[in-house]
Amino acid sequence: MRLAFVVVAALAVVGAAGCGGDSSLTRGEYVQRGNDVCRDTRKQVDSVPTTKPPTLEDLRQKTPGARAHVREWATYRKKLDEIGKKAQDRLMELETPDELRERRDALQRDFDALDRAGKAANKAGQKLLRAARSGTSAELRTATAASQKAAQRQADIADRIRSRLNSIGWTVCAQAR
């Protein structure tokens, strides 16, 4: 859940690029509004029933219960993505003060990297799912290793994002749960 919230907060904050809305926010107002958006986002994330990631046995989908668990996980992840994108839209309305623009730009680059890492993780996850269903042991080991590497890459980027969120003052966004 901790990584999930940071990723959702990360998706939310990526949009704070200053491309509309408020024309002259002070640093304090910018920080406050960003933290307000993240408080709202946290409430939404907390309202989504948590689902544990599927096990390797679930991924083999040999039983109706395992198939249902894989679907539940996909639905859970999709819901978190939707919450993040809506929060991102709200934050895009904020005008970034000049004194924070460089930090926000660095954060934007990290969000772009997280997006790319997420796409790579999705591909690795699909390969793992296919290997779990019908692959050989060697294919399964390779797919598992690739999936773990992709997850670690996302976690590393999320840590960097958390640091950048703190540097902007969006401490609510940076809090892990």
C-alpha positions in Angstrom: 0.0 0.0 0.0 2.9 2.4 0.7 4.3 2.2 -2.8 0.8 2.3 -4.2 0.1 5.7 -2.5 3.4 7.1 -3.5 2.8 6.1 -7.0 -0.7 7.6 -7.0 0.6 10.7 -5.4 3.4 10.8 -8.0 0.9 10.5 -10.8 -1.1 13.3 -9.1 1.8 15.7 -8.7 3.2 15.3 -12.2 0.7 17.7 -13.5 1.7 20.7 -11.3 3.3 22.3 -14.3 1.7 25.7 -14.1 -0.2 25.6 -17.3 -3.4 27.4 -16.4 -5.7 28.4 -13.6 -4.1 30.5 -10.9 -1.8 33.2 -12.2 0.2 34.2 -9.1 0.4 31.7 -6.3 2.9 32.3 -3.6 5.1 29.5 -2.6 3.0 29.0 0.5 -0.2 28.9 -1.4 1.3 26.5 -4.0 2.5 24.2 -1.2 -0.9 24.3 0.6 -2.9 23.6 -2.5 -0.7 20.7 -3.5 -0.9 19.2 -0.1 -4.7 19.7 -0.1 -5.0 17.8 -3.4 -2.8 15.0 -1.9 -5.0 14.9 1.3 -8.0 14.4 -0.9 -6.1 11.8 -3.0 -5.1 9.9 0.1 -8.8 9.7 1.3 -9.7 8.4 -2.1 -6.9 5.8 -2.1 -7.8 4.8 1.4 -11.4 4.2 0.4 -10.4 1.6 -2.2 -10.5 -1.9 -0.7 -7.0 -3.2 -0.6 -6.2 -6.3 -2.6 -3.1 -8.3 -2.0 -0.9 -9.0 -5.1 -1.6 -12.4 -6.7 0.7 -15.2 -5.9 2.5 -17.2 -8.5 -0.1 -19.9 -8.0 -2.8 -17.3 -8.6 -1.1 -16.3 -11.8 -1.3 -19.9 -13.0 -5.1 -19.4 -12.9 -6.0 -23.0 -12.4 -9.0 -22.3 -10.2 -11.9 -19.9 -10.4 -10.7 -18.3 -7.1 -7.2 -17.7 -8.6 -8.7 -16.2 -11.8 -10.9 -13.9 -9.6 -7.9 -12.8 -7.5 -6.0 -11.8 -10.7 -9.0 -9.8 -11.9 -9.4 -8.2 -8.5 -5.8 -7.1 -8.5 -6.1 -5.7 -12.0 -9.3 -3.7 -11.0 -7.5 -2.4 -7.9 -4.5 -1.2 -9.8 -6.7 0.4 -12.4 -8.7 2.3 -9.8 -5.5 3.6 -8.2 -4.4 4.8 -11.6 -7.7 6.6 -12.2 -7.5 8.3 -8.8 -4.0 9.5 -9.6 -4.9 10.8 -13.0 -7.8 12.8 -11.6 -5.6 14.3 -8.9 -3.0 15.1 -11.6 -5.6 17.1 -13.5 -6.4 19.1 -10.4 -2.8 19.9 -9.8 -2.2 20.9 -13.4 -4.3 23.9 -12.6 -1.7 25.2 -10.1 0.7 27.9 -11.3 4.2 26.9 -10.2 6.1 29.8 -8.5 9.3 30.7 -10.2 11.4 29.7 -7.1 10.0 26.1 -7.4 10.0 25.7 -11.1 13.4 23.9 -11.3 12.3 21.5 -8.6 9.0 20.9 -10.3 10.8 20.3 -13.6 13.0 17.7 -12.0 9.9 16.1 -10.5 8.3 16.1 -13.9 11.3 14.2 -15.3 11.0 11.7 -12.6 7.3 11.2 -13.2 8.0 10.7 -16.9 10.6 8.0 -15.8 8.0 6.4 -13.5 5.5 6.3 -16.4 8.1 4.6 -18.6 9.0 2.2 -15.8 5.3 1.4 -15.2 4.8 0.5 -18.9 7.9 -1.7 -18.7 6.5 -3.3 -15.5 3.2 -4.0 -17.2 4.9 -5.7 -20.0 7.0 -7.8 -17.6 3.9 -8.6 -15.6 2.2 -9.9 -18.8 5.2 -12.0 -19.6 5.1 -13.4 -16.1 1.4 -14.1 -16.4 1.9 -16.0 -19.7 4.9 -17.9 -18.3 3.0 -18.9 -15.1 0.1 -20.2 -17.2 2.0 -22.2 -19.8 5.8 -21.6 -19.7 8.6 -23.8 -18.8 10.4 -23.4 -15.5 13.2 -21.5 -17.2 10.7 -19.1 -18.8 9.1 -18.6 -15.4 12.4 -17.9 -13.7 13.3 -15.4 -16.4 9.9 -13.7 -16.3 10.0 -13.6 -12.5 13.4 -12.0 -12.5 12.3 -9.4 -15.1 9.2 -8.6 -13.1 11.2 -8.2 -9.9 13.7 -5.9 -11.6 10.9 -3.8 -13.1 9.3 -3.5 -9.6 12.6 -2.4 -8.1 13.1 0.2 -10.8 9.6 1.6 -9.9 10.5 1.6 -6.2 13.8 3.4 -6.8 12.0 6.1 -8.9 9.3 6.4 -6.2 11.9 7.0 -3.6 13.4 9.8 -5.7 10.0 11.3 -6.3 9.3 11.2 -2.5 12.5 13.3 -2.0 11.5 15.8 -4.7 8.0 16.1 -3.2 9.5 17.0 0.1 11.8 19.5 -1.5 8.8 21.3 -3.0 7.0 21.2 0.4 4.4 18.7 -0.6 5.0 16.6 2.5 1.5 15.1 2.5 2.2 13.8 -1.0 5.5 12.4 0.1 4.2 10.5 3.1 4.4 6.7 2.6 1.7 4.5 4.1 
